Amino acid sequence: MPRAICRECGGFPVVSITTGERHLDGSRVLLHVVCRTCNGTGLILPAPALSQTGR
């Protein structure tokens, strides 16, 4: 079953945000944030098509 790119993150499920602070070695302190919609995969299952029931 084909999977679609997550509409919340656009296929970039993990981003790094700088806090503005630095470690003792001079590197930046980063926060890694994961997309909650796709749980860090960048892909989602497409919504199932509506089926008609009745006669």
All heavy atoms as a GROMACS GRO file, in nm:
protein
  403
    1MET      N    1   0.084  -0.118   0.000
    1MET     CA    2   0.000   0.000   0.000
    1MET      C    3   0.089   0.124   0.000
    1MET      O    4   0.176   0.139   0.086
    1MET     CB    5  -0.088  -0.004   0.124
    1MET     CG    6  -0.183   0.109   0.135
    1MET     SD    7  -0.286   0.076   0.281
    1MET     CE    8  -0.424   0.171   0.242
    2PRO      N    9   0.072   0.214  -0.095
    2PRO     CA   10   0.156   0.333  -0.102
    2PRO      C   11   0.131   0.426   0.015
    2PRO      O   12   0.020   0.435   0.067
    2PRO     CB   13   0.116   0.399  -0.235
    2PRO     CG   14  -0.018   0.345  -0.265
    2PRO     CD   15  -0.026   0.210  -0.203
    3ARG      N   16   0.234   0.495   0.056
    3ARG     CA   17   0.223   0.588   0.167
    3ARG      C   18   0.242   0.730   0.116
    3ARG      O   19   0.318   0.753   0.024
    3ARG     CB   20   0.326   0.555   0.273
    3ARG     CG   21   0.306   0.413   0.327
    3ARG     CD   22   0.400   0.385   0.435
    3ARG     NE   23   0.334   0.423   0.560
    3ARG     CZ   24   0.386   0.404   0.679
    3ARG    NH1   25   0.504   0.350   0.691
    3ARG    NH2   26   0.320   0.439   0.787
    4ALA      N   27   0.176   0.823   0.179
    4ALA     CA   28   0.183   0.964   0.139
    4ALA      C   29   0.277   1.039   0.232
    4ALA      O   30   0.298   1.001   0.347
    4ALA     CB   31   0.044   1.026   0.145
    5ILE      N   32   0.333   1.148   0.184
    5ILE     CA   33   0.417   1.234   0.266
    5ILE      C   34   0.329   1.303   0.369
    5ILE      O   35   0.219   1.349   0.340
    5ILE     CB   36   0.491   1.337   0.179
    5ILE    CG1   37   0.590   1.265   0.088
    5ILE    CG2   38   0.563   1.440   0.264
    5ILE    CD1   39   0.662   1.355  -0.007
    6CYS      N   40   0.378   1.309   0.490
    6CYS     CA   41   0.304   1.371   0.601
    6CYS      C   42   0.274   1.517   0.570
    6CYS      O   43   0.363   1.592   0.532
    6CYS     CB   44   0.385   1.359   0.730
    6CYS     SG   45   0.309   1.439   0.872
    7ARG      N   46   0.148   1.557   0.585
    7ARG     CA   47   0.111   1.695   0.553
    7ARG      C   48   0.152   1.793   0.663
    7ARG      O   49   0.157   1.913   0.640
    7ARG     CB   50  -0.038   1.704   0.526
    7ARG     CG   51  -0.123   1.677   0.646
    7ARG     CD   52  -0.271   1.696   0.613
    7ARG     NE   53  -0.352   1.651   0.724
    7ARG     CZ   54  -0.409   1.533   0.732
    7ARG    NH1   55  -0.396   1.450   0.633
    7ARG    NH2   56  -0.478   1.498   0.838
    8GLU      N   57   0.181   1.743   0.782
    8GLU     CA   58   0.221   1.832   0.892
    8GLU      C   59   0.367   1.874   0.882
    8GLU      O   60   0.400   1.989   0.908
    8GLU     CB   61   0.195   1.764   1.027
    8GLU     CG   62   0.050   1.733   1.053
    8GLU     CD   63  -0.038   1.856   1.062
    8GLU    OE1   64   0.008   1.960   1.113
    8GLU    OE2   65  -0.152   1.849   1.015
    9CYS      N   66   0.454   1.780   0.846
    9CYS     CA   67   0.597   1.810   0.843
    9CYS      C   68   0.654   1.819   0.702
    9CYS      O   69   0.769   1.858   0.684
    9CYS     CB   70   0.675   1.707   0.924
    9CYS     SG   71   0.669   1.540   0.856
   10GLY      N   72   0.575   1.780   0.602
   10GLY     CA   73   0.620   1.788   0.463
   10GLY      C   74   0.734   1.694   0.429
   10GLY      O   75   0.809   1.717   0.336
   11GLY      N   76   0.747   1.583   0.505
   11GLY     CA   77   0.853   1.488   0.478
   11GLY      C   78   0.982   1.515   0.552
   11GLY      O   79   1.081   1.445   0.535
   12PHE      N   80   0.984   1.619   0.637
   12PHE     CA   81   1.101   1.649   0.720
   12PHE      C   82   1.061   1.626   0.865
   12PHE      O   83   1.032   1.721   0.939
   12PHE     CB   84   1.146   1.794   0.699
   12PHE     CG   85   1.194   1.820   0.559
   12PHE    CD1   86   1.108   1.871   0.464
   12PHE    CD2   87   1.324   1.791   0.523
   12PHE    CE1   88   1.151   1.894   0.335
   12PHE    CE2   89   1.368   1.814   0.394
   12PHE     CZ   90   1.282   1.866   0.299
   13PRO      N   91   1.059   1.500   0.911
   13PRO     CA   92   0.999   1.466   1.039
   13PRO      C   93   1.080   1.503   1.162
   13PRO      O   94   1.026   1.511   1.271
   13PRO     CB   95   0.982   1.316   1.030
   13PRO     CG   96   1.091   1.271   0.940
   13PRO     CD   97   1.105   1.381   0.840
   14VAL      N   98   1.210   1.525   1.148
   14VAL     CA   99   1.293   1.559   1.264
   14VAL      C  100   1.366   1.689   1.233
   14VAL      O  101   1.432   1.701   1.129
   14VAL     CB  102   1.395   1.447   1.294
   14VAL    CG1  103   1.478   1.483   1.416
   14VAL    CG2  104   1.324   1.315   1.316
   15VAL      N  105   1.353   1.786   1.322
   15VAL     CA  106   1.423   1.913   1.304
   15VAL      C  107   1.507   1.940   1.427
   15VAL      O  108   1.478   1.892   1.536
   15VAL     CB  109   1.326   2.030   1.279
   15VAL    CG1  110   1.253   2.013   1.148
   15VAL    CG2  111   1.229   2.046   1.393
   16SER      N  112   1.612   2.018   1.410
   16SER     CA  113   1.698   2.058   1.521
   16SER      C  114   1.683   2.208   1.542
   16SER      O  115   1.695   2.286   1.448
   16SER     CB  116   1.844   2.025   1.491
   16SER     OG  117   1.858   1.886   1.478
   17ILE      N  118   1.658   2.246   1.666
   17ILE     CA  119   1.639   2.386   1.700
   17ILE      C  120   1.749   2.427   1.796
   17ILE      O  121   1.771   2.360   1.897
   17ILE     CB  122   1.500   2.409   1.764
   17ILE    CG1  123   1.391   2.362   1.670
   17ILE    CG2  124   1.481   2.555   1.802
   17ILE    CD1  125   1.254   2.358   1.733
   18THR      N  126   1.817   2.536   1.765
   18THR     CA  127   1.922   2.583   1.854
   18THR      C  128   1.862   2.663   1.969
   18THR      O  129   1.763   2.733   1.952
   18THR     CB  130   2.026   2.668   1.779
   18THR    OG1  131   2.128   2.707   1.871
   18THR    CG2  132   1.964   2.793   1.718
   19THR      N  133   1.921   2.648   2.087
   19THR     CA  134   1.872   2.719   2.205
   19THR      C  135   1.944   2.852   2.223
   19THR      O  136   1.904   2.932   2.307
   19THR     CB  137   1.893   2.634   2.331
   19THR    OG1  138   2.033   2.612   2.349
   19THR    CG2  139   1.819   2.503   2.321
   20GLY      N  140   2.050   2.874   2.147
   20GLY     CA  141   2.127   2.996   2.161
   20GLY      C  142   2.244   2.980   2.257
   20GLY      O  143   2.329   3.068   2.268
   21GLU      N  144   2.250   2.869   2.327
   21GLU     CA  145   2.360   2.843   2.420
   21GLU      C  146   2.464   2.756   2.353
   21GLU      O  147   2.441   2.699   2.247
   21GLU     CB  148   2.306   2.775   2.546
   21GLU     CG  149   2.208   2.860   2.622
   21GLU     CD  150   2.156   2.791   2.746
   21GLU    OE1  151   2.212   2.685   2.783
   21GLU    OE2  152   2.061   2.841   2.805
   22ARG      N  153   2.581   2.746   2.416
   22ARG     CA  154   2.689   2.664   2.361
   22ARG      C  155   2.744   2.571   2.468
   22ARG      O  156   2.743   2.603   2.586
   22ARG     CB  157   2.802   2.753   2.308
   22ARG     CG  158   2.759   2.832   2.185
   22ARG     CD  159   2.878   2.905   2.126
   22ARG     NE  160   2.839   2.980   2.008
   22ARG     CZ  161   2.853   2.934   1.884
   22ARG    NH1  162   2.906   2.817   1.862
   22ARG    NH2  163   2.816   3.008   1.782
   23HIS      N  164   2.794   2.455   2.422
   23HIS     CA  165   2.863   2.361   2.510
   23HIS      C  166   3.003   2.415   2.539
   23HIS      O  167   3.048   2.512   2.478
   23HIS     CB  168   2.875   2.223   2.444
   23HIS     CG  169   2.745   2.153   2.425
   23HIS    ND1  170   2.675   2.096   2.528
   23HIS    CD2  171   2.672   2.130   2.313
   23HIS    CE1  172   2.565   2.041   2.482
   23HIS    NE2  173   2.560   2.061   2.351
   24LEU      N  174   3.074   2.354   2.633
   24LEU     CA  175   3.208   2.398   2.668
   24LEU      C  176   3.305   2.389   2.550
   24LEU      O  177   3.400   2.466   2.542
   24LEU     CB  178   3.262   2.315   2.786
   24LEU     CG  179   3.187   2.336   2.918
   24LEU    CD1  180   3.242   2.243   3.024
   24LEU    CD2  181   3.196   2.481   2.962
   25ASP      N  182   3.280   2.294   2.456
   25ASP     CA  183   3.369   2.282   2.340
   25ASP      C  184   3.334   2.381   2.229
   25ASP      O  185   3.398   2.383   2.125
   25ASP     CB  186   3.368   2.139   2.286
   25ASP     CG  187   3.232   2.096   2.232
   25ASP    OD1  188   3.135   2.174   2.242
   25ASP    OD2  189   3.224   1.984   2.180
   26GLY      N  190   3.230   2.462   2.247
   26GLY     CA  191   3.194   2.564   2.149
   26GLY      C  192   3.081   2.525   2.057
   26GLY      O  193   3.031   2.607   1.981
   27SER      N  194   3.041   2.398   2.060
   27SER     CA  195   2.930   2.356   1.974
   27SER      C  196   2.797   2.405   2.033
   27SER      O  197   2.786   2.432   2.151
   27SER     CB  198   2.929   2.204   1.958
   27SER     OG  199   2.911   2.141   2.083
   28ARG      N  200   2.697   2.416   1.948
   28ARG     CA  201   2.567   2.468   1.991
   28ARG      C  202   2.484   2.361   2.061
   28ARG      O  203   2.491   2.244   2.029
   28ARG     CB  204   2.489   2.521   1.872
   28ARG     CG  205   2.554   2.641   1.806
   28ARG     CD  206   2.465   2.695   1.696
   28ARG     NE  207   2.528   2.803   1.627
   28ARG     CZ  208   2.514   2.931   1.660
   28ARG    NH1  209   2.438   2.963   1.762
   28ARG    NH2  210   2.575   3.025   1.592
   29VAL      N  211   2.401   2.406   2.156
   29VAL     CA  212   2.306   2.318   2.222
   29VAL      C  213   2.183   2.310   2.132
   29VAL      O  214   2.125   2.413   2.097
   29VAL     CB  215   2.268   2.371   2.362
   29VAL    CG1  216   2.164   2.283   2.426
   29VAL    CG2  217   2.391   2.384   2.449
   30LEU      N  218   2.144   2.188   2.093
   30LEU     CA  219   2.032   2.168   2.001
   30LEU      C  220   1.923   2.086   2.066
   30LEU      O  221   1.949   1.996   2.146
   30LEU     CB  222   2.079   2.096   1.874
   30LEU     CG  223   2.183   2.166   1.789
   30LEU    CD1  224   2.226   2.074   1.676
   30LEU    CD2  225   2.131   2.296   1.736
   31LEU      N  226   1.799   2.116   2.029
   31LEU     CA  227   1.685   2.035   2.066
   31LEU      C  228   1.639   1.964   1.939
   31LEU      O  229   1.623   2.027   1.835
   31LEU     CB  230   1.570   2.122   2.118
   31LEU     CG  231   1.596   2.201   2.245
   31LEU    CD1  232   1.478   2.291   2.275
   31LEU    CD2  233   1.623   2.108   2.360
   32HIS      N  234   1.619   1.833   1.946
   32HIS     CA  235   1.571   1.757   1.831
   32HIS      C  236   1.422   1.732   1.851
   32HIS      O  237   1.381   1.671   1.950
   32HIS     CB  238   1.646   1.625   1.818
   32HIS     CG  239   1.794   1.644   1.800
   32HIS    ND1  240   1.848   1.690   1.682
   32HIS    CD2  241   1.897   1.629   1.884
   32HIS    CE1  242   1.978   1.700   1.696
   32HIS    NE2  243   2.011   1.663   1.818
   33VAL      N  244   1.340   1.780   1.759
   33VAL     CA  245   1.195   1.771   1.768
   33VAL      C  246   1.144   1.678   1.659
   33VAL      O  247   1.181   1.691   1.543
   33VAL     CB  248   1.131   1.911   1.754
   33VAL    CG1  249   0.981   1.903   1.768
   33VAL    CG2  250   1.190   2.007   1.856
   34VAL      N  251   1.056   1.584   1.698
   34VAL     CA  252   1.001   1.485   1.607
   34VAL      C  253   0.854   1.517   1.581
   34VAL      O  254   0.780   1.552   1.673
   34VAL     CB  255   1.015   1.343   1.667
   34VAL    CG1  256   0.952   1.239   1.577
   34VAL    CG2  257   1.160   1.311   1.693
   35CYS      N  258   0.811   1.503   1.456
   35CYS     CA  259   0.671   1.526   1.418
   35CYS      C  260   0.582   1.427   1.491
   35CYS      O  261   0.605   1.306   1.487
   35CYS     CB  262   0.655   1.510   1.267
   35CYS     SG  263   0.484   1.525   1.211
   36ARG      N  264   0.479   1.476   1.558
   36ARG     CA  265   0.388   1.389   1.634
   36ARG      C  266   0.287   1.319   1.544
   36ARG      O  267   0.232   1.216   1.580
   36ARG     CB  268   0.314   1.470   1.740
   36ARG     CG  269   0.407   1.512   1.852
   36ARG     CD  270   0.330   1.575   1.963
   36ARG     NE  271   0.305   1.714   1.928
   36ARG     CZ  272   0.230   1.796   2.000
   36ARG    NH1  273   0.172   1.755   2.108
   36ARG    NH2  274   0.215   1.921   1.962
   37THR      N  275   0.262   1.374   1.426
   37THR     CA  276   0.164   1.314   1.336
   37THR      C  277   0.215   1.184   1.276
   37THR      O  278   0.145   1.084   1.273
   37THR     CB  279   0.126   1.412   1.225
   37THR    OG1  280   0.076   1.532   1.284
   37THR    CG2  281   0.020   1.354   1.133
   38CYS      N  282   0.339   1.184   1.228
   38CYS     CA  283   0.395   1.064   1.162
   38CYS      C  284   0.495   0.990   1.249
   38CYS      O  285   0.554   0.892   1.205
   38CYS     CB  286   0.459   1.104   1.030
   38CYS     SG  287   0.603   1.212   1.049
   39ASN      N  288   0.518   1.038   1.371
   39ASN     CA  289   0.613   0.975   1.465
   39ASN      C  290   0.754   0.964   1.409
   39ASN      O  291   0.823   0.866   1.431
   39ASN     CB  292   0.563   0.837   1.509
   39ASN     CG  293   0.438   0.846   1.591
   39ASN    OD1  294   0.422   0.936   1.672
   39ASN    ND2  295   0.347   0.754   1.569
   40GLY      N  296   0.795   1.064   1.333
   40GLY     CA  297   0.932   1.069   1.285
   40GLY      C  298   0.961   0.990   1.159
   40GLY      O  299   1.076   0.973   1.123
   41THR      N  300   0.860   0.941   1.088
   41THR     CA  301   0.885   0.866   0.966
   41THR      C  302   0.877   0.954   0.842
   41THR      O  303   0.936   0.921   0.739
   41THR     CB  304   0.783   0.752   0.949
   41THR    OG1  305   0.652   0.807   0.937
   41THR    CG2  306   0.790   0.656   1.065
   42GLY      N  307   0.800   1.062   0.846
   42GLY     CA  308   0.781   1.148   0.730
   42GLY      C  309   0.672   1.102   0.638
   42GLY      O  310   0.642   1.167   0.538
   43LEU      N  311   0.613   0.986   0.668
   43LEU     CA  312   0.510   0.927   0.582
   43LEU      C  313   0.386   0.895   0.666
   43LEU      O  314   0.395   0.865   0.784
   43LEU     CB  315   0.560   0.798   0.518
   43LEU     CG  316   0.686   0.811   0.433
   43LEU    CD1  317   0.734   0.673   0.393
   43LEU    CD2  318   0.661   0.898   0.313
   44ILE      N  319   0.270   0.899   0.601
   44ILE     CA  320   0.146   0.860   0.667
   44ILE      C  321   0.068   0.769   0.574
   44ILE      O  322   0.089   0.768   0.453
   44ILE     CB  323   0.058   0.983   0.704
   44ILE    CG1  324   0.025   1.065   0.581
   44ILE    CG2  325   0.123   1.067   0.810
   44ILE    CD1  326  -0.076   1.174   0.604
   45LEU      N  327  -0.020   0.690   0.632
   45LEU     CA  328  -0.108   0.608   0.549
   45LEU      C  329  -0.218   0.696   0.492
   45LEU      O  330  -0.275   0.777   0.564
   45LEU     CB  331  -0.170   0.496   0.633
   45LEU     CG  332  -0.076   0.387   0.679
   45LEU    CD1  333  -0.149   0.293   0.774
   45LEU    CD2  334  -0.021   0.312   0.561
   46PRO      N  335  -0.249   0.683   0.364
   46PRO     CA  336  -0.356   0.763   0.307
   46PRO      C  337  -0.490   0.724   0.369
   46PRO      O  338  -0.510   0.610   0.410
   46PRO     CB  339  -0.352   0.731   0.158
   46PRO     CG  340  -0.275   0.606   0.147
   46PRO     CD  341  -0.185   0.597   0.266
   47ALA      N  342  -0.580   0.821   0.376
   47ALA     CA  343  -0.712   0.796   0.432
   47ALA      C  344  -0.788   0.699   0.342
   47ALA      O  345  -0.781   0.709   0.219
   47ALA     CB  346  -0.789   0.927   0.444
   48PRO      N  347  -0.858   0.604   0.401
   48PRO     CA  348  -0.933   0.509   0.317
   48PRO      C  349  -1.048   0.580   0.245
   48PRO      O  350  -1.107   0.674   0.296
   48PRO     CB  351  -0.985   0.407   0.417
   48PRO     CG  352  -0.984   0.476   0.548
   48PRO     CD  353  -0.873   0.577   0.542
   49ALA      N  354  -1.077   0.532   0.127
   49ALA     CA  355  -1.188   0.590   0.050
   49ALA      C  356  -1.319   0.551   0.115
   49ALA      O  357  -1.335   0.444   0.173
   49ALA     CB  358  -1.182   0.538  -0.094
   50LEU      N  359  -1.414   0.641   0.108
   50LEU     CA  360  -1.545   0.612   0.164
   50LEU      C  361  -1.615   0.508   0.079
   50LEU      O  362  -1.614   0.513  -0.043
   50LEU     CB  363  -1.630   0.739   0.169
   50LEU     CG  364  -1.582   0.850   0.262
   50LEU    CD1  365  -1.671   0.973   0.246
   50LEU    CD2  366  -1.582   0.803   0.406
   51SER      N  367  -1.676   0.413   0.144
   51SER     CA  368  -1.749   0.311   0.069
   51SER      C  369  -1.898   0.332   0.089
   51SER      O  370  -1.942   0.370   0.196
   51SER     CB  371  -1.708   0.172   0.115
   51SER     OG  372  -1.742   0.156   0.250
   52GLN      N  373  -1.973   0.310  -0.015
   52GLN     CA  374  -2.117   0.326  -0.007
   52GLN      C  375  -2.180   0.193   0.032
   52GLN      O  376  -2.142   0.088  -0.019
   52GLN     CB  377  -2.173   0.374  -0.138
   52GLN     CG  378  -2.130   0.514  -0.172
   52GLN     CD  379  -2.200   0.565  -0.297
   52GLN    OE1  380  -2.273   0.493  -0.361
   52GLN    NE2  381  -2.176   0.690  -0.328
   53THR      N  382  -2.271   0.200   0.125
   53THR     CA  383  -2.343   0.080   0.166
   53THR      C  384  -2.491   0.097   0.135
   53THR      O  385  -2.540   0.208   0.121
   53THR     CB  386  -2.325   0.054   0.316
   53THR    OG1  387  -2.373   0.166   0.388
   53THR    CG2  388  -2.179   0.030   0.350
   54GLY      N  389  -2.556  -0.010   0.126
   54GLY     CA  390  -2.698  -0.003   0.097
   54GLY      C  391  -2.734  -0.092  -0.022
   54GLY      O  392  -2.662  -0.186  -0.055
   55ARG      N  393  -2.843  -0.061  -0.085
   55ARG     CA  394  -2.890  -0.144  -0.196
   55ARG      C  395  -2.822  -0.112  -0.326
   55ARG      O  396  -2.788  -0.015  -0.368
   55ARG     CB  397  -3.041  -0.125  -0.214
   55ARG     CG  398  -3.113  -0.170  -0.093
   55ARG     CD  399  -3.259  -0.149  -0.117
   55ARG     NE  400  -3.326  -0.152   0.012
   55ARG     CZ  401  -3.450  -0.188   0.028
   55ARG    NH1  402  -3.520  -0.220  -0.075
   55ARG    NH2  403  -3.502  -0.188   0.145
   0.00000   0.00000   0.00000
